[in-house]
């Protein structure tokens, strides 16, 4: 009798083990099928480089030349944002801090808001101008305030890149502008990882980056979001759940965009680098996100 019970127990254990192994195999096959399905379904994007990242796990779901460092333009402001938000969290600075704008910051080229050298502005205004309107003068002012100089802040950016595990990134300034001494470079994978850390470590950022327009408290200036996917009435650009994150453009970088969208509790992060047109960075982003959301 005991022998029969022992055999029965052994049989049940074998059945359970086989069932467990089959479940594991199925799960592995499903993941492999998911990845290969993405690989098959995605045609090559009309961009220099691209990645799609699962914002919960950090997994790279799709990549196109994801490892090569390229000029990153204003998408590098995500690092400036990360360092600032970390300083706010650690109570080293506050949003109400008054920041005196230097001549160097006030005269920064490219996208900008109305800042005068020698005058003071709330740190929050500078942050919103940078994150929403990609204002270069605001980004320089933030970097100088946090680190004392543009050079010191670039060193801080590179240090933080190492801490975050960004393997192919090199920063020379807070803005992504091109200067005689160089320009910021990142791989698409590094941009995706930075965005992943930004939205997970500081999820409140999408409350700002999803706003089509902000008004600065100190000057009353209205700053329009550079993310046309939030503003467009054109169905070809609209992506449900879109709430960020950062545009970029220089002649060397081309048109770039790091996007993020959340649907039914699932968030994806897209990076598109080096399209030929402003609209192109958004249409390629839509292709990437829509295809990503079509797979589970």
C-alpha positions in Angstrom: 0.0 0.0 0.0 2.8 2.4 0.9 4.6 1.4 -2.3 1.5 2.4 -4.4 1.2 5.7 -2.5 4.9 6.3 -3.2 4.5 5.6 -6.9 1.4 7.8 -7.1 3.2 10.6 -5.4 6.2 10.2 -7.7 3.9 10.2 -10.7 2.1 13.4 -9.5 5.5 15.1 -9.0 6.6 14.1 -12.5 3.4 15.4 -14.0 3.7 18.6 -12.1 7.3 19.0 -13.2 6.5 18.3 -16.8 3.6 20.8 -16.6 5.9 23.4 -15.0 8.6 22.8 -17.7 6.0 23.1 -20.4 4.7 26.4 -18.9 8.3 27.7 -18.8 8.9 26.6 -22.4 5.7 28.3 -23.5 6.6 31.5 -21.7 10.0 31.4 -23.4 8.5 30.7 -26.8 6.0 33.6 -26.3 8.8 36.0 -25.4 10.9 34.8 -28.4 7.8 35.1 -30.6 7.2 38.6 -29.3 10.7 39.8 -30.1 10.9 38.1 -33.5 7.4 39.4 -34.2 8.6 42.9 -33.6 11.7 42.3 -35.6 9.6 41.0 -38.6 6.8 43.6 -38.3 9.0 46.7 -38.1 10.2 48.0 -41.4 13.3 50.1 -41.3 12.4 53.5 -40.0 13.3 56.6 -42.0 15.8 57.7 -39.4 19.5 57.4 -38.6 18.9 55.4 -35.3 16.0 54.4 -33.1 15.0 52.3 -30.1 11.8 51.3 -28.4 12.0 50.7 -24.6 9.5 49.1 -22.2 9.3 51.7 -19.5 8.5 49.2 -16.8 11.4 46.7 -17.3 13.9 48.8 -19.3 14.0 46.1 -22.0 14.9 47.3 -25.5 12.1 45.9 -27.7 13.4 47.2 -31.0 16.6 49.0 -32.1 18.0 50.4 -35.3 21.7 51.2 -35.1 21.2 51.6 -31.3 24.8 51.4 -30.3 26.5 54.1 -32.4 26.9 57.5 -30.7 25.5 60.4 -32.7 25.0 64.1 -32.1 22.0 64.3 -29.8 21.1 68.0 -29.9 18.5 69.2 -27.3 17.5 65.7 -26.2 20.6 66.0 -24.1 18.6 68.4 -21.9 17.0 65.3 -20.4 20.3 64.9 -18.5 20.1 68.5 -17.4 16.6 67.8 -16.2 17.6 64.7 -14.4 20.4 66.4 -12.5 18.1 69.3 -11.5 15.3 67.0 -10.4 17.8 65.0 -8.4 19.0 68.2 -6.7 15.4 69.2 -5.9 14.6 65.7 -4.5 17.8 65.8 -2.3 16.8 69.3 -1.1 20.0 70.9 -2.4 17.9 73.5 -4.2 14.3 74.5 -4.3 11.9 75.5 -7.0 11.6 78.9 -5.4 15.4 79.6 -5.6 16.2 82.9 -7.4 18.8 82.3 -10.2 20.8 85.3 -11.5 21.3 84.9 -15.2 24.8 85.4 -16.5 25.8 87.1 -19.8 26.9 83.7 -21.0 23.5 82.2 -20.3 21.4 85.1 -21.6 23.2 85.1 -25.0 22.9 81.4 -25.7 21.8 80.8 -29.3 18.9 78.8 -30.7 15.6 78.2 -28.9 15.2 80.7 -26.0 12.9 82.7 -23.7 13.2 86.3 -22.6 16.0 86.3 -20.0 18.2 89.3 -19.3 21.8 89.2 -17.9 22.0 90.3 -14.3 18.3 89.7 -13.6 17.0 86.9 -11.3 14.3 84.3 -12.2 12.7 81.5 -10.3 14.4 78.1 -10.8 11.0 76.7 -11.7 10.5 79.1 -14.6 13.9 78.1 -16.0 13.1 74.4 -15.7 9.7 74.8 -17.4 11.2 77.0 -20.2 13.8 74.3 -20.8 11.6 71.2 -20.5 8.6 72.5 -22.5 10.2 75.1 -24.9 13.7 73.7 -25.1 15.1 77.1 -24.1 18.9 77.0 -24.4 19.4 80.1 -22.3 17.4 78.6 -19.5 19.4 75.4 -19.6 22.7 77.2 -19.4 21.5 79.2 -16.5 20.4 76.0 -14.7 23.8 74.4 -15.3 25.7 77.4 -14.1 23.5 77.6 -11.0 23.9 74.0 -10.1 27.7 73.6 -10.8 29.1 77.1 -11.0 30.1 77.1 -14.7 29.3 75.4 -18.0 32.5 73.4 -17.8 31.8 72.2 -14.3 28.2 71.2 -15.3 29.4 69.3 -18.3 31.7 67.3 -16.0 28.7 66.7 -13.7 26.7 65.4 -16.7 29.4 63.0 -17.7 29.7 61.8 -14.1 26.0 61.2 -13.9 26.1 59.4 -17.3 28.6 56.9 -15.8 26.4 56.4 -12.7 23.4 55.7 -14.9 25.3 53.2 -17.0 25.3 55.3 -20.2 28.1 53.7 -22.1 28.4 55.8 -25.3 27.6 59.3 -24.1 29.8 62.4 -24.0 28.6 65.8 -22.8 30.2 69.2 -23.3 27.3 71.5 -22.4 23.8 71.6 -20.9 22.0 72.4 -24.1 23.2 70.1 -27.0 24.3 73.1 -29.1 27.3 72.7 -31.3 30.4 74.7 -30.3 34.0 74.9 -31.6 35.0 72.7 -28.6 32.5 69.9 -29.5 29.0 68.7 -29.1 27.0 66.2 -27.0 26.8 62.7 -28.4 24.7 59.7 -27.3 23.7 56.4 -28.8 20.0 55.7 -29.2 20.2 53.1 -26.5 21.8 55.6 -24.1 19.0 58.1 -24.9 16.4 55.4 -24.2 18.0 54.4 -20.9 18.3 58.1 -19.8 14.6 58.6 -20.6 13.7 55.3 -18.8 15.5 56.6 -15.7 13.9 60.0 -16.0 10.3 58.9 -16.2 10.8 56.2 -13.5 12.9 58.2 -11.0 10.9 61.4 -11.5 7.5 60.4 -12.9 6.1 63.8 -12.2 8.0 65.1 -15.3 5.3 64.0 -17.7 2.8 66.2 -15.9 4.9 69.1 -17.3 5.9 67.6 -20.7 2.3 66.7 -21.5 1.3 70.4 -21.2 0.9 72.0 -24.7 1.8 75.4 -23.2 3.1 76.9 -20.0 3.2 80.5 -18.7 6.2 81.7 -16.8 5.4 83.2 -13.5 8.2 85.8 -13.5 7.6 87.3 -17.0 4.2 86.1 -18.1 5.7 84.7 -21.2 3.8 81.8 -22.8 6.0 78.9 -23.9 4.7 76.5 -26.4 5.7 72.8 -26.3 8.1 71.7 -29.0 6.4 68.3 -29.1 4.0 68.7 -32.1 2.3 65.4 -31.3 0.6 67.1 -28.3 -0.6 70.0 -30.4 -1.4 68.6 -33.8 -4.9 68.3 -35.2 -3.4 66.1 -37.8 -4.3 62.4 -37.3 -1.0 61.3 -38.9 0.8 62.8 -35.8 -1.6 62.0 -33.0 -0.7 59.2 -30.6 -3.2 58.4 -27.8 -1.5 58.5 -24.4 1.4 60.7 -25.5 2.8 62.8 -22.6 6.4 63.6 -23.4 9.3 63.8 -23.7 12.0 65.9 -25.5 12.8 67.1 -29.0 16.2 68.0 -30.5 17.6 69.5 -33.7 21.0 70.7 -35.0 22.3 70.5 -38.6 24.6 67.7 -37.4 22.0 65.7 -35.4 19.1 66.2 -37.8 15.6 66.1 -36.3 15.3 64.0 -33.1 12.6 63.1 -30.7 12.3 61.0 -27.5 8.6 60.2 -27.0 6.7 58.4 -24.3 3.1 57.3 -24.1 1.0 55.3 -21.7 -2.0 53.1 -22.5 -3.9 50.8 -20.2 -1.2 51.0 -17.6 1.6 50.2 -20.0 4.2 52.8 -20.9 6.6 52.8 -23.8 9.6 55.0 -24.6 10.6 55.7 -28.2 13.8 57.3 -29.5 14.1 58.5 -33.1 17.4 60.2 -34.2 18.4 61.9 -37.4 15.3 62.3 -39.6 15.5 64.8 -42.5 12.4 66.8 -41.5 10.7 68.1 -38.4 7.5 66.2 -39.1 9.5 63.1 -39.9 10.7 62.6 -36.4 7.1 62.5 -35.2 5.7 60.3 -38.0 8.5 57.8 -37.3 7.8 58.0 -33.6 4.2 57.2 -34.3 5.1 54.1 -36.3 7.4 52.9 -33.5 4.9 53.5 -30.7 1.8 52.2 -32.4 3.6 49.0 -33.5 4.9 48.6 -29.9 1.5 48.9 -28.4 0.1 46.4 -30.8 2.3 43.7 -29.1 2.0 42.6 -25.5 
